């Protein structure tokens, strides 16, 4: 499963990052789609919105770096669309962790 990454947040921190309140367990999660370049975040979000998604958080640069935004799909599942300069993605979609 090269390219698959699992990250964890405290529920309150995830709610704050998503700009969403009241997530309940076991639904306190977001799915993420990382893109290879910063300029890929907003077009991917626009595709989700055009398909019926709801904007949770407009794309911006978080304090820890990178660029990300959140969209809820029509079923309400939160998706983070993100670019992380420290997680390069190669042509095959494989993620590597650089510092």
C-alpha positions as CSV (number, residue, x, y, z in Angstrom):
1,X,0.0,0.0,0.0
2,X,2.8,2.4,-0.9
3,X,1.3,5.9,-0.8
4,X,-1.1,5.1,2.1
5,X,-0.5,7.2,5.2
6,X,-2.3,7.1,8.5
7,X,-2.2,10.1,10.8
8,X,-3.9,10.7,14.1
9,X,-5.3,13.9,15.7
10,X,-6.9,14.6,19.0
11,X,-10.7,15.0,18.3
12,X,-10.6,18.7,19.4
13,X,-7.6,19.5,17.3
14,X,-9.2,17.8,14.2
15,X,-12.4,19.7,14.7
16,X,-10.4,23.0,14.9
17,X,-8.3,22.0,11.8
18,X,-11.5,21.2,9.8
19,X,-13.3,24.3,11.0
20,X,-16.1,22.0,12.1
21,X,-17.5,21.4,15.6
22,X,-19.3,18.6,17.3
23,X,-17.7,15.5,15.7
24,X,-18.7,12.5,17.6
25,X,-16.9,9.2,18.0
26,X,-16.6,7.0,16.0
27,X,-17.2,9.6,13.3
28,X,-14.5,12.0,14.4
29,X,-12.2,11.6,11.4
30,X,-11.4,13.0,8.0
31,X,-10.1,11.4,4.9
32,X,-7.2,13.1,3.2
33,X,-6.0,13.3,-0.4
34,X,-2.5,14.7,-0.8
35,X,-1.6,16.3,-4.0
36,X,1.9,16.6,-5.5
37,X,1.9,20.4,-5.8
38,X,0.5,23.4,-3.9
39,X,-1.4,24.5,-7.0
40,X,-3.3,21.2,-7.0
41,X,-5.2,21.8,-3.8
42,X,-7.8,24.4,-4.9
43,X,-8.7,22.6,-8.2
44,X,-9.3,19.3,-6.4
45,X,-11.5,21.1,-3.9
46,X,-13.4,22.8,-6.7
47,X,-14.1,19.3,-8.3
48,X,-15.5,18.1,-5.0
49,X,-17.7,21.2,-4.6
50,X,-19.0,20.9,-8.2
51,X,-19.9,17.3,-7.4
52,X,-22.1,18.4,-4.4
53,X,-19.6,18.8,-1.6
54,X,-19.9,21.4,1.0
55,X,-17.0,23.7,1.9
56,X,-15.8,23.3,5.5
57,X,-12.6,25.3,5.3
58,X,-11.2,27.3,2.4
59,X,-7.6,26.4,1.4
60,X,-5.0,28.1,3.5
61,X,-1.5,27.6,4.9
62,X,-1.6,26.1,8.4
63,X,1.0,27.2,11.0
64,X,2.9,23.9,10.5
65,X,3.4,24.5,6.7
66,X,2.0,23.3,3.5
67,X,-1.5,24.2,2.1
68,X,-4.8,22.5,2.8
69,X,-8.6,22.9,2.8
70,X,-11.6,20.7,3.8
71,X,-14.7,19.7,1.9
72,X,-17.5,17.5,3.2
73,X,-18.8,15.0,0.5
74,X,-22.6,14.7,-0.1
75,X,-22.8,12.1,2.7
76,X,-21.1,14.5,5.2
77,X,-17.6,12.8,5.3
78,X,-14.9,15.4,5.7
79,X,-12.0,15.3,3.1
80,X,-8.8,17.2,3.6
81,X,-7.1,18.2,0.3
82,X,-3.5,18.9,1.1
83,X,-0.1,19.6,-0.2
84,X,2.8,19.0,2.2
85,X,6.3,20.1,1.0
86,X,7.9,17.6,3.3
87,X,6.0,14.6,1.8
88,X,7.0,14.5,-1.9
89,X,4.8,12.3,-4.1
90,X,6.5,10.7,-7.1
91,X,5.0,10.0,-10.6
92,X,3.7,6.6,-9.4
93,X,1.9,8.2,-6.4
94,X,4.3,7.0,-3.8
95,X,4.8,9.2,-0.8
96,X,8.2,9.7,0.9
97,X,8.8,11.6,4.1
98,X,11.5,14.2,3.8
99,X,12.5,16.8,6.4
